[in-house]
Amino acid sequence: MSPRVIREPLNDRQCLVLHDPVNGKRYVVSSRLSAEAKVTHATVGPGTSVRPYGLTSDGRGTISARAGCRT
């Protein structure tokens, strides 16, 4: 697969970062993948999930992050 073939189905993926003012933590919620993007992920990438995941204090996704979006 060429980089373009891989990238195109994934271009529509969006992530929203939510901040909890009570505990100061940030969480990422990602959009759902299209059927074509799911096939691409299954072929070349890690598994996908729409479950929210936490961010570390330096902004990188946590080790257990499975949503597929990175900020």
N, CA, C and O atoms as a Tripos MOL2 file, in Angstrom:
@<TRIPOS>MOLECULE
protein
  284   283    71     0     0
PROTEIN
NO_CHARGES

@<TRIPOS>ATOM
      1 N           0.8440   -1.1860    0.0000 N.3       1 MET1
      2 CA          0.0000    0.0000    0.0000 C.3       1 MET1
      3 C           0.8860    1.2450    0.0000 C.2       1 MET1
      4 O           1.8980    1.3000    0.6990 O.2       1 MET1
      5 N           0.5000    2.2170   -0.7750 N.am      2 SER2
      6 CA          1.2440    3.4770   -0.8040 C.3       2 SER2
      7 C           0.8160    4.3460    0.3960 C.2       2 SER2
      8 O          -0.2550    4.1320    0.9630 O.2       2 SER2
      9 N           1.6390    5.3100    0.7730 N.am      3 PRO3
     10 CA          1.2540    6.1990    1.8690 C.3       3 PRO3
     11 C          -0.0680    6.9160    1.6110 C.2       3 PRO3
     12 O          -0.8500    7.1380    2.5350 O.2       3 PRO3
     13 N          -0.3120    7.2750    0.3620 N.am      4 ARG4
     14 CA         -1.5680    7.9600    0.0400 C.3       4 ARG4
     15 C          -2.7660    7.0420    0.2620 C.2       4 ARG4
     16 O          -3.7760    7.4680    0.8210 O.2       4 ARG4
     17 N          -2.6630    5.8010   -0.1650 N.am      5 VAL5
     18 CA         -3.7550    4.8330    0.0030 C.3       5 VAL5
     19 C          -4.0350    4.6010    1.4870 C.2       5 VAL5
     20 O          -5.1830    4.4030    1.8840 O.2       5 VAL5
     21 N          -2.9920    4.6260    2.2960 N.am      6 ILE6
     22 CA         -3.1580    4.4460    3.7390 C.3       6 ILE6
     23 C          -3.7510    5.6980    4.3700 C.2       6 ILE6
     24 O          -4.6480    5.6100    5.2090 O.2       6 ILE6
     25 N          -3.2610    6.8400    3.9770 N.am      7 ARG7
     26 CA         -3.6470    8.1160    4.6040 C.3       7 ARG7
     27 C          -5.0800    8.5420    4.2810 C.2       7 ARG7
     28 O          -5.7880    9.0190    5.1670 O.2       7 ARG7
     29 N          -5.5140    8.3810    3.0510 N.am      8 GLU8
     30 CA         -6.8130    8.9030    2.6130 C.3       8 GLU8
     31 C          -7.9930    8.4750    3.4990 C.2       8 GLU8
     32 O          -8.7550    9.3430    3.9250 O.2       8 GLU8
     33 N          -8.1800    7.1890    3.7950 N.am      9 PRO9
     34 CA         -9.3340    6.8030    4.6170 C.3       9 PRO9
     35 C          -9.2450    7.3050    6.0630 C.2       9 PRO9
     36 O         -10.2560    7.3830    6.7600 O.2       9 PRO9
     37 N          -8.0370    7.6430    6.5050 N.am     10 LEU10
     38 CA         -7.8490    8.0670    7.8900 C.3      10 LEU10
     39 C          -7.9330    9.5740    8.0760 C.2      10 LEU10
     40 O          -7.9380   10.0550    9.2090 O.2      10 LEU10
     41 N          -7.9990   10.3270    6.9860 N.am     11 ASN11
     42 CA         -8.0150   11.7880    7.0640 C.3      11 ASN11
     43 C          -9.2270   12.3570    7.7860 C.2      11 ASN11
     44 O          -9.1450   13.4560    8.3340 O.2      11 ASN11
     45 N         -10.3390   11.6490    7.8040 N.am     12 ASP12
     46 CA        -11.5500   12.1750    8.4130 C.3      12 ASP12
     47 C         -11.6200   11.9430    9.9160 C.2      12 ASP12
     48 O         -12.5480   12.4210   10.5680 O.2      12 ASP12
     49 N         -10.6710   11.2310   10.4680 N.am     13 ARG13
     50 CA        -10.6700   10.9370   11.9050 C.3      13 ARG13
     51 C         -10.4180   12.2120   12.6860 C.2      13 ARG13
     52 O          -9.4680   12.9430   12.4060 O.2      13 ARG13
     53 N         -11.2690   12.4760   13.6660 N.am     14 GLN14
     54 CA        -11.1200   13.6630   14.4880 C.3      14 GLN14
     55 C         -11.0740   13.2600   15.9540 C.2      14 GLN14
     56 O         -11.6390   12.2420   16.3530 O.2      14 GLN14
     57 N         -10.3940   14.0750   16.7420 N.am     15 CYS15
     58 CA        -10.3100   13.8530   18.1800 C.3      15 CYS15
     59 C         -10.7000   15.1320   18.9080 C.2      15 CYS15
     60 O         -10.4280   16.2420   18.4520 O.2      15 CYS15
     61 N         -11.3340   14.9420   20.0340 N.am     16 LEU16
     62 CA        -11.7430   16.0400   20.8900 C.3      16 LEU16
     63 C         -11.0570   15.8460   22.2300 C.2      16 LEU16
     64 O         -11.1240   14.7600   22.8060 O.2      16 LEU16
     65 N         -10.3970   16.8790   22.7330 N.am     17 VAL17
     66 CA         -9.7470   16.7980   24.0380 C.3      17 VAL17
     67 C         -10.6430   17.4970   25.0530 C.2      17 VAL17
     68 O         -10.9680   18.6760   24.9110 O.2      17 VAL17
     69 N         -11.0340   16.7520   26.0740 N.am     18 LEU18
     70 CA        -11.8810   17.2840   27.1370 C.3      18 LEU18
     71 C         -11.0490   17.4690   28.3940 C.2      18 LEU18
     72 O         -10.2140   16.6260   28.7230 O.2      18 LEU18
     73 N         -11.2760   18.5690   29.0940 N.am     19 HIS19
     74 CA        -10.5570   18.8470   30.3350 C.3      19 HIS19
     75 C         -11.5340   18.7630   31.4990 C.2      19 HIS19
     76 O         -12.5810   19.4110   31.4860 O.2      19 HIS19
     77 N         -11.1910   17.9630   32.5040 N.am     20 ASP20
     78 CA        -11.9980   17.8470   33.7210 C.3      20 ASP20
     79 C         -11.4350   18.8420   34.7360 C.2      20 ASP20
     80 O         -10.3560   18.6110   35.2810 O.2      20 ASP20
     81 N         -12.1450   19.9450   34.9990 N.am     21 PRO21
     82 CA        -11.6050   20.9540   35.9060 C.3      21 PRO21
     83 C         -11.5290   20.4840   37.3600 C.2      21 PRO21
     84 O         -10.7850   21.0570   38.1550 O.2      21 PRO21
     85 N         -12.2850   19.4580   37.7090 N.am     22 VAL22
     86 CA        -12.2720   18.9580   39.0780 C.3      22 VAL22
     87 C         -10.9530   18.2590   39.4020 C.2      22 VAL22
     88 O         -10.3380   18.5350   40.4320 O.2      22 VAL22
     89 N         -10.5190   17.3510   38.5180 N.am     23 ASN23
     90 CA         -9.2800   16.6150   38.8000 C.3      23 ASN23
     91 C          -8.1010   17.0700   37.9390 C.2      23 ASN23
     92 O          -6.9860   16.5770   38.1120 O.2      23 ASN23
     93 N          -8.3350   18.0070   37.0130 N.am     24 GLY24
     94 CA         -7.2600   18.5380   36.1900 C.3      24 GLY24
     95 C          -6.7990   17.6190   35.0710 C.2      24 GLY24
     96 O          -5.8410   17.9420   34.3690 O.2      24 GLY24
     97 N          -7.4570   16.4860   34.8890 N.am     25 LYS25
     98 CA         -7.0390   15.5410   33.8490 C.3      25 LYS25
     99 C          -7.6730   15.8970   32.5150 C.2      25 LYS25
    100 O          -8.7240   16.5350   32.4470 O.2      25 LYS25
    101 N          -6.9920   15.4560   31.4420 N.am     26 ARG26
    102 CA         -7.5090   15.6370   30.0840 C.3      26 ARG26
    103 C          -7.7800   14.2680   29.4780 C.2      26 ARG26
    104 O          -7.0500   13.3070   29.7190 O.2      26 ARG26
    105 N          -8.8530   14.1990   28.6790 N.am     27 TYR27
    106 CA         -9.2570   12.9480   28.0460 C.3      27 TYR27
    107 C          -9.4860   13.1970   26.5640 C.2      27 TYR27
    108 O          -9.9130   14.2810   26.1640 O.2      27 TYR27
    109 N          -9.1990   12.1890   25.7550 N.am     28 VAL28
    110 CA         -9.4050   12.2730   24.3130 C.3      28 VAL28
    111 C         -10.5810   11.3870   23.9260 C.2      28 VAL28
    112 O         -10.6650   10.2270   24.3270 O.2      28 VAL28
    113 N         -11.4810   11.9550   23.1420 N.am     29 VAL29
    114 CA        -12.6070   11.2100   22.5740 C.3      29 VAL29
    115 C         -12.4430   11.2940   21.0610 C.2      29 VAL29
    116 O         -12.3390   12.3890   20.5080 O.2      29 VAL29
    117 N         -12.4200   10.1510   20.3930 N.am     30 SER30
    118 CA        -12.2170   10.1570   18.9460 C.3      30 SER30
    119 C         -13.5040    9.8360   18.2020 C.2      30 SER30
    120 O         -14.4150    9.2060   18.7380 O.2      30 SER30
    121 N         -13.5530   10.2820   16.9640 N.am     31 SER31
    122 CA        -14.7170   10.0000   16.1240 C.3      31 SER31
    123 C         -14.6810    8.5470   15.6540 C.2      31 SER31
    124 O         -13.6560    7.8720   15.7370 O.2      31 SER31
    125 N         -15.7950    8.1020   15.1750 N.am     32 ARG32
    126 CA        -15.8740    6.7320   14.6500 C.3      32 ARG32
    127 C         -15.1830    6.6660   13.2860 C.2      32 ARG32
    128 O         -15.1290    7.6470   12.5440 O.2      32 ARG32
    129 N         -14.6600    5.4800   12.9850 N.am     33 LEU33
    130 CA        -13.9920    5.2670   11.7020 C.3      33 LEU33
    131 C         -14.9910    4.8140   10.6450 C.2      33 LEU33
    132 O         -15.9660    4.1250   10.9450 O.2      33 LEU33
    133 N         -14.7350    5.2100    9.4140 N.am     34 SER34
    134 CA        -15.5300    4.7000    8.3000 C.3      34 SER34
    135 C         -15.1660    3.2290    8.0820 C.2      34 SER34
    136 O         -14.1690    2.7480    8.6200 O.2      34 SER34
    137 N         -15.9600    2.5310    7.3100 N.am     35 ALA35
    138 CA        -15.6700    1.1200    7.0180 C.3      35 ALA35
    139 C         -14.3220    0.9820    6.3120 C.2      35 ALA35
    140 O         -13.5620    0.0590    6.6060 O.2      35 ALA35
    141 N         -14.0210    1.8860    5.3910 N.am     36 GLU36
    142 CA        -12.7500    1.8470    4.6700 C.3      36 GLU36
    143 C         -11.5690    2.0950    5.6180 C.2      36 GLU36
    144 O         -10.5270    1.4500    5.4940 O.2      36 GLU36
    145 N         -11.7300    3.0190    6.5530 N.am     37 ALA37
    146 CA        -10.6640    3.3020    7.5190 C.3      37 ALA37
    147 C         -10.4450    2.1100    8.4580 C.2      37 ALA37
    148 O          -9.3110    1.8410    8.8550 O.2      37 ALA37
    149 N         -11.5060    1.4020    8.8120 N.am     38 LYS38
    150 CA        -11.3580    0.2090    9.6530 C.3      38 LYS38
    151 C         -10.5280   -0.8550    8.9460 C.2      38 LYS38
    152 O          -9.6980   -1.5150    9.5710 O.2      38 LYS38
    153 N         -10.7510   -1.0220    7.6470 N.am     39 VAL39
    154 CA         -9.9720   -1.9850    6.8670 C.3      39 VAL39
    155 C          -8.5030   -1.5590    6.8360 C.2      39 VAL39
    156 O          -7.6080   -2.3890    6.9920 O.2      39 VAL39
    157 N          -8.2630   -0.2700    6.6340 N.am     40 THR40
    158 CA         -6.8910    0.2370    6.6110 C.3      40 THR40
    159 C          -6.2070    0.0010    7.9480 C.2      40 THR40
    160 O          -5.0690   -0.4670    7.9870 O.2      40 THR40
    161 N          -6.8830    0.3190    9.0380 N.am     41 HIS41
    162 CA         -6.3100    0.0980   10.3680 C.3      41 HIS41
    163 C          -6.0170   -1.3800   10.6030 C.2      41 HIS41
    164 O          -4.9680   -1.7270   11.1450 O.2      41 HIS41
    165 N          -6.9250   -2.2380   10.2030 N.am     42 ALA42
    166 CA         -6.7270   -3.6760   10.4080 C.3      42 ALA42
    167 C          -5.5360   -4.1890    9.6000 C.2      42 ALA42
    168 O          -4.8630   -5.1340   10.0100 O.2      42 ALA42
    169 N          -5.2810   -3.5630    8.4540 N.am     43 THR43
    170 CA         -4.2000   -3.9970    7.5780 C.3      43 THR43
    171 C          -2.8340   -3.4870    8.0220 C.2      43 THR43
    172 O          -1.8630   -4.2430    8.0250 O.2      43 THR43
    173 N          -2.7520   -2.2210    8.3920 N.am     44 VAL44
    174 CA         -1.4360   -1.6240    8.6410 C.3      44 VAL44
    175 C          -1.2420   -1.0460   10.0390 C.2      44 VAL44
    176 O          -0.1260   -0.6640   10.3900 O.2      44 VAL44
    177 N          -2.2840   -0.9740   10.8340 N.am     45 GLY45
    178 CA         -2.1240   -0.2740   12.0960 C.3      45 GLY45
    179 C          -2.6290   -1.0440   13.2930 C.2      45 GLY45
    180 O          -3.0570   -2.1930   13.1900 O.2      45 GLY45
    181 N          -2.5670   -0.3770   14.4350 N.am     46 PRO46
    182 CA         -3.0600   -0.9930   15.6640 C.3      46 PRO46
    183 C          -4.5750   -1.0620   15.6510 C.2      46 PRO46
    184 O          -5.2290   -0.4550   14.8040 O.2      46 PRO46
    185 N          -5.1150   -1.7930   16.5770 N.am     47 GLY47
    186 CA         -6.5690   -1.8600   16.7010 C.3      47 GLY47
    187 C          -7.1440   -0.4860   16.9890 C.2      47 GLY47
    188 O          -6.4180    0.4280   17.3790 O.2      47 GLY47
    189 N          -8.4170   -0.3440   16.8040 N.am     48 THR48
    190 CA         -9.0630    0.9430   17.0090 C.3      48 THR48
    191 C         -10.1590    0.8200   18.0490 C.2      48 THR48
    192 O         -10.6990   -0.2590   18.2900 O.2      48 THR48
    193 N         -10.4640    1.9270   18.6420 N.am     49 SER49
    194 CA        -11.5210    1.9820   19.6370 C.3      49 SER49
    195 C         -12.0240    3.4120   19.7000 C.2      49 SER49
    196 O         -11.2750    4.3450   19.4090 O.2      49 SER49
    197 N         -13.2660    3.5940   20.0700 N.am     50 VAL50
    198 CA        -13.7910    4.9380   20.2810 C.3      50 VAL50
    199 C         -13.8880    5.2360   21.7750 C.2      50 VAL50
    200 O         -14.4930    6.2330   22.1690 O.2      50 VAL50
    201 N         -13.3010    4.3840   22.6010 N.am     51 ARG51
    202 CA        -13.2740    4.6350   24.0380 C.3      51 ARG51
    203 C         -12.3820    5.8310   24.3440 C.2      51 ARG51
    204 O         -11.2800    5.9350   23.8060 O.2      51 ARG51
    205 N         -12.8470    6.7330   25.2020 N.am     52 PRO52
    206 CA        -11.9850    7.8470   25.6040 C.3      52 PRO52
    207 C         -10.7520    7.3260   26.3380 C.2      52 PRO52
    208 O         -10.7970    6.2720   26.9730 O.2      52 PRO52
    209 N          -9.6580    8.0680   26.2480 N.am     53 TYR53
    210 CA         -8.4510    7.7140   26.9770 C.3      53 TYR53
    211 C          -7.8200    8.9800   27.5430 C.2      53 TYR53
    212 O          -8.0470   10.0800   27.0380 O.2      53 TYR53
    213 N          -7.0300    8.8140   28.5890 N.am     54 GLY54
    214 CA         -6.4060    9.9450   29.2520 C.3      54 GLY54
    215 C          -5.1200   10.3740   28.5790 C.2      54 GLY54
    216 O          -4.4680    9.5890   27.8910 O.2      54 GLY54
    217 N          -4.7640   11.6360   28.7890 N.am     55 LEU55
    218 CA         -3.4930   12.1750   28.3030 C.3      55 LEU55
    219 C          -2.5680   12.3720   29.4960 C.2      55 LEU55
    220 O          -3.0130   12.6800   30.6020 O.2      55 LEU55
    221 N          -1.2850   12.1910   29.2560 N.am     56 THR56
    222 CA         -0.2970   12.4700   30.2910 C.3      56 THR56
    223 C          -0.1090   13.9800   30.3920 C.2      56 THR56
    224 O          -0.6080   14.7210   29.5460 O.2      56 THR56
    225 N           0.5890   14.4320   31.3920 N.am     57 SER57
    226 CA          0.7670   15.8670   31.6020 C.3      57 SER57
    227 C           1.5540   16.5440   30.4790 C.2      57 SER57
    228 O           1.4290   17.7520   30.2820 O.2      57 SER57
    229 N           2.3590   15.7800   29.7450 N.am     58 ASP58
    230 CA          3.1130   16.3880   28.6440 C.3      58 ASP58
    231 C           2.3690   16.3110   27.3170 C.2      58 ASP58
    232 O           2.9220   16.6820   26.2810 O.2      58 ASP58
    233 N           1.1040   15.8290   27.3270 N.am     59 GLY59
    234 CA          0.2730   15.8420   26.1350 C.3      59 GLY59
    235 C           0.3350   14.6030   25.2790 C.2      59 GLY59
    236 O          -0.3920   14.5150   24.2900 O.2      59 GLY59
    237 N           1.1800   13.6310   25.6190 N.am     60 ARG60
    238 CA          1.2440   12.4080   24.8210 C.3      60 ARG60
    239 C           0.1890   11.4350   25.3160 C.2      60 ARG60
    240 O          -0.1740   11.4520   26.4920 O.2      60 ARG60
    241 N          -0.3020   10.5920   24.4270 N.am     61 GLY61
    242 CA         -1.2850    9.5820   24.8030 C.3      61 GLY61
    243 C          -0.7010    8.6110   25.8130 C.2      61 GLY61
    244 O           0.4950    8.3220   25.7840 O.2      61 GLY61
    245 N          -1.5280    8.1160   26.6910 N.am     62 THR62
    246 CA         -1.0520    7.1660   27.6810 C.3      62 THR62
    247 C          -0.7380    5.8380   27.0210 C.2      62 THR62
    248 O          -1.1870    5.5780   25.9050 O.2      62 THR62
    249 N           0.0230    5.0000   27.6960 N.am     63 ILE63
    250 CA          0.4260    3.6990   27.1600 C.3      63 ILE63
    251 C          -0.8000    2.8620   26.8140 C.2      63 ILE63
    252 O          -0.7940    2.1270   25.8270 O.2      63 ILE63
    253 N          -1.8530    2.9700   27.6250 N.am     64 SER64
    254 CA         -3.0360    2.1500   27.4010 C.3      64 SER64
    255 C          -3.9990    2.7610   26.3880 C.2      64 SER64
    256 O          -5.0740    2.2080   26.1560 O.2      64 SER64
    257 N          -3.6400    3.8800   25.7850 N.am     65 ALA65
    258 CA         -4.5180    4.5410   24.8290 C.3      65 ALA65
    259 C          -4.7520    3.6270   23.6260 C.2      65 ALA65
    260 O          -3.8070    3.0860   23.0510 O.2      65 ALA65
    261 N          -6.0350    3.4620   23.2500 N.am     66 ARG66
    262 CA         -6.3590    2.5940   22.1270 C.3      66 ARG66
    263 C          -7.1980    3.2940   21.0900 C.2      66 ARG66
    264 O          -7.6160    2.6520   20.1260 O.2      66 ARG66
    265 N          -7.4680    4.5760   21.2340 N.am     67 ALA67
    266 CA         -8.3930    5.2540   20.3350 C.3      67 ALA67
    267 C          -7.8370    5.5270   18.9610 C.2      67 ALA67
    268 O          -8.6120    5.6650   18.0140 O.2      67 ALA67
    269 N          -6.5470    5.6100   18.8060 N.am     68 GLY68
    270 CA         -5.9680    5.8110   17.4950 C.3      68 GLY68
    271 C          -5.6680    7.2420   17.1320 C.2      68 GLY68
    272 O          -4.9650    7.4760   16.1490 O.2      68 GLY68
    273 N          -6.1560    8.1920   17.8590 N.am     69 CYS69
    274 CA         -5.8240    9.5890   17.6090 C.3      69 CYS69
    275 C          -4.7230   10.0020   18.5620 C.2      69 CYS69
    276 O          -4.6830    9.5760   19.7160 O.2      69 CYS69
    277 N          -3.8600   10.8120   18.0780 N.am     70 ARG70
    278 CA         -2.8090   11.3670   18.9260 C.3      70 ARG70
    279 C          -2.8020   12.8670   18.7270 C.2      70 ARG70
    280 O          -2.9810   13.3470   17.6080 O.2      70 ARG70
    281 N          -2.5990   13.6050   19.7900 N.am     71 THR71
    282 CA         -2.5890   15.0600   19.6940 C.3      71 THR71
    283 C          -1.1820   15.5780   19.7120 C.2      71 THR71
    284 O          -0.9690   16.7890   19.6390 O.2      71 THR71
@<TRIPOS>BOND
     1     1     2 1
     2     2     3 1
     3     3     4 2
     4     3     5 am
     5     5     6 1
     6     6     7 1
     7     7     8 2
     8     7     9 am
     9     9    10 1
    10    10    11 1
    11    11    12 2
    12    11    13 am
    13    13    14 1
    14    14    15 1
    15    15    16 2
    16    15    17 am
    17    17    18 1
    18    18    19 1
    19    19    20 2
    20    19    21 am
    21    21    22 1
    22    22    23 1
    23    23    24 2
    24    23    25 am
    25    25    26 1
    26    26    27 1
    27    27    28 2
    28    27    29 am
    29    29    30 1
    30    30    31 1
    31    31    32 2
    32    31    33 am
    33    33    34 1
    34    34    35 1
    35    35    36 2
    36    35    37 am
    37    37    38 1
    38    38    39 1
    39    39    40 2
    40    39    41 am
    41    41    42 1
    42    42    43 1
    43    43    44 2
    44    43    45 am
    45    45    46 1
    46    46    47 1
    47    47    48 2
    48    47    49 am
    49    49    50 1
    50    50    51 1
    51    51    52 2
    52    51    53 am
    53    53    54 1
    54    54    55 1
    55    55    56 2
    56    55    57 am
    57    57    58 1
    58    58    59 1
    59    59    60 2
    60    59    61 am
    61    61    62 1
    62    62    63 1
    63    63    64 2
    64    63    65 am
    65    65    66 1
    66    66    67 1
    67    67    68 2
    68    67    69 am
    69    69    70 1
    70    70    71 1
    71    71    72 2
    72    71    73 am
    73    73    74 1
    74    74    75 1
    75    75    76 2
    76    75    77 am
    77    77    78 1
    78    78    79 1
    79    79    80 2
    80    79    81 am
    81    81    82 1
    82    82    83 1
    83    83    84 2
    84    83    85 am
    85    85    86 1
    86    86    87 1
    87    87    88 2
    88    87    89 am
    89    89    90 1
    90    90    91 1
    91    91    92 2
    92    91    93 am
    93    93    94 1
    94    94    95 1
    95    95    96 2
    96    95    97 am
    97    97    98 1
    98    98    99 1
    99    99   100 2
   100    99   101 am
   101   101   102 1
   102   102   103 1
   103   103   104 2
   104   103   105 am
   105   105   106 1
   106   106   107 1
   107   107   108 2
   108   107   109 am
   109   109   110 1
   110   110   111 1
   111   111   112 2
   112   111   113 am
   113   113   114 1
   114   114   115 1
   115   115   116 2
   116   115   117 am
   117   117   118 1
   118   118   119 1
   119   119   120 2
   120   119   121 am
   121   121   122 1
   122   122   123 1
   123   123   124 2
   124   123   125 am
   125   125   126 1
   126   126   127 1
   127   127   128 2
   128   127   129 am
   129   129   130 1
   130   130   131 1
   131   131   132 2
   132   131   133 am
   133   133   134 1
   134   134   135 1
   135   135   136 2
   136   135   137 am
   137   137   138 1
   138   138   139 1
   139   139   140 2
   140   139   141 am
   141   141   142 1
   142   142   143 1
   143   143   144 2
   144   143   145 am
   145   145   146 1
   146   146   147 1
   147   147   148 2
   148   147   149 am
   149   149   150 1
   150   150   151 1
   151   151   152 2
   152   151   153 am
   153   153   154 1
   154   154   155 1
   155   155   156 2
   156   155   157 am
   157   157   158 1
   158   158   159 1
   159   159   160 2
   160   159   161 am
   161   161   162 1
   162   162   163 1
   163   163   164 2
   164   163   165 am
   165   165   166 1
   166   166   167 1
   167   167   168 2
   168   167   169 am
   169   169   170 1
   170   170   171 1
   171   171   172 2
   172   171   173 am
   173   173   174 1
   174   174   175 1
   175   175   176 2
   176   175   177 am
   177   177   178 1
   178   178   179 1
   179   179   180 2
   180   179   181 am
   181   181   182 1
   182   182   183 1
   183   183   184 2
   184   183   185 am
   185   185   186 1
   186   186   187 1
   187   187   188 2
   188   187   189 am
   189   189   190 1
   190   190   191 1
   191   191   192 2
   192   191   193 am
   193   193   194 1
   194   194   195 1
   195   195   196 2
   196   195   197 am
   197   197   198 1
   198   198   199 1
   199   199   200 2
   200   199   201 am
   201   201   202 1
   202   202   203 1
   203   203   204 2
   204   203   205 am
   205   205   206 1
   206   206   207 1
   207   207   208 2
   208   207   209 am
   209   209   210 1
   210   210   211 1
   211   211   212 2
   212   211   213 am
   213   213   214 1
   214   214   215 1
   215   215   216 2
   216   215   217 am
   217   217   218 1
   218   218   219 1
   219   219   220 2
   220   219   221 am
   221   221   222 1
   222   222   223 1
   223   223   224 2
   224   223   225 am
   225   225   226 1
   226   226   227 1
   227   227   228 2
   228   227   229 am
   229   229   230 1
   230   230   231 1
   231   231   232 2
   232   231   233 am
   233   233   234 1
   234   234   235 1
   235   235   236 2
   236   235   237 am
   237   237   238 1
   238   238   239 1
   239   239   240 2
   240   239   241 am
   241   241   242 1
   242   242   243 1
   243   243   244 2
   244   243   245 am
   245   245   246 1
   246   246   247 1
   247   247   248 2
   248   247   249 am
   249   249   250 1
   250   250   251 1
   251   251   252 2
   252   251   253 am
   253   253   254 1
   254   254   255 1
   255   255   256 2
   256   255   257 am
   257   257   258 1
   258   258   259 1
   259   259   260 2
   260   259   261 am
   261   261   262 1
   262   262   263 1
   263   263   264 2
   264   263   265 am
   265   265   266 1
   266   266   267 1
   267   267   268 2
   268   267   269 am
   269   269   270 1
   270   270   271 1
   271   271   272 2
   272   271   273 am
   273   273   274 1
   274   274   275 1
   275   275   276 2
   276   275   277 am
   277   277   278 1
   278   278   279 1
   279   279   280 2
   280   279   281 am
   281   281   282 1
   282   282   283 1
   283   283   284 2
@<TRIPOS>SUBSTRUCTURE
     1 MET1         2 RESIDUE 1 A MET
     2 SER2         6 RESIDUE 1 A SER
     3 PRO3        10 RESIDUE 1 A PRO
     4 ARG4        14 RESIDUE 1 A ARG
     5 VAL5        18 RESIDUE 1 A VAL
     6 ILE6        22 RESIDUE 1 A ILE
     7 ARG7        26 RESIDUE 1 A ARG
     8 GLU8        30 RESIDUE 1 A GLU
     9 PRO9        34 RESIDUE 1 A PRO
    10 LEU10       38 RESIDUE 1 A LEU
    11 ASN11       42 RESIDUE 1 A ASN
    12 ASP12       46 RESIDUE 1 A ASP
    13 ARG13       50 RESIDUE 1 A ARG
    14 GLN14       54 RESIDUE 1 A GLN
    15 CYS15       58 RESIDUE 1 A CYS
    16 LEU16       62 RESIDUE 1 A LEU
    17 VAL17       66 RESIDUE 1 A VAL
    18 LEU18       70 RESIDUE 1 A LEU
    19 HIS19       74 RESIDUE 1 A HIS
    20 ASP20       78 RESIDUE 1 A ASP
    21 PRO21       82 RESIDUE 1 A PRO
    22 VAL22       86 RESIDUE 1 A VAL
    23 ASN23       90 RESIDUE 1 A ASN
    24 GLY24       94 RESIDUE 1 A GLY
    25 LYS25       98 RESIDUE 1 A LYS
    26 ARG26      102 RESIDUE 1 A ARG
    27 TYR27      106 RESIDUE 1 A TYR
    28 VAL28      110 RESIDUE 1 A VAL
    29 VAL29      114 RESIDUE 1 A VAL
    30 SER30      118 RESIDUE 1 A SER
    31 SER31      122 RESIDUE 1 A SER
    32 ARG32      126 RESIDUE 1 A ARG
    33 LEU33      130 RESIDUE 1 A LEU
    34 SER34      134 RESIDUE 1 A SER
    35 ALA35      138 RESIDUE 1 A ALA
    36 GLU36      142 RESIDUE 1 A GLU
    37 ALA37      146 RESIDUE 1 A ALA
    38 LYS38      150 RESIDUE 1 A LYS
    39 VAL39      154 RESIDUE 1 A VAL
    40 THR40      158 RESIDUE 1 A THR
    41 HIS41      162 RESIDUE 1 A HIS
    42 ALA42      166 RESIDUE 1 A ALA
    43 THR43      170 RESIDUE 1 A THR
    44 VAL44      174 RESIDUE 1 A VAL
    45 GLY45      178 RESIDUE 1 A GLY
    46 PRO46      182 RESIDUE 1 A PRO
    47 GLY47      186 RESIDUE 1 A GLY
    48 THR48      190 RESIDUE 1 A THR
    49 SER49      194 RESIDUE 1 A SER
    50 VAL50      198 RESIDUE 1 A VAL
    51 ARG51      202 RESIDUE 1 A ARG
    52 PRO52      206 RESIDUE 1 A PRO
    53 TYR53      210 RESIDUE 1 A TYR
    54 GLY54      214 RESIDUE 1 A GLY
    55 LEU55      218 RESIDUE 1 A LEU
    56 THR56      222 RESIDUE 1 A THR
    57 SER57      226 RESIDUE 1 A SER
    58 ASP58      230 RESIDUE 1 A ASP
    59 GLY59      234 RESIDUE 1 A GLY
    60 ARG60      238 RESIDUE 1 A ARG
    61 GLY61      242 RESIDUE 1 A GLY
    62 THR62      246 RESIDUE 1 A THR
    63 ILE63      250 RESIDUE 1 A ILE
    64 SER64      254 RESIDUE 1 A SER
    65 ALA65      258 RESIDUE 1 A ALA
    66 ARG66      262 RESIDUE 1 A ARG
    67 ALA67      266 RESIDUE 1 A ALA
    68 GLY68      270 RESIDUE 1 A GLY
    69 CYS69      274 RESIDUE 1 A CYS
    70 ARG70      278 RESIDUE 1 A ARG
    71 THR71      282 RESIDUE 1 A THR
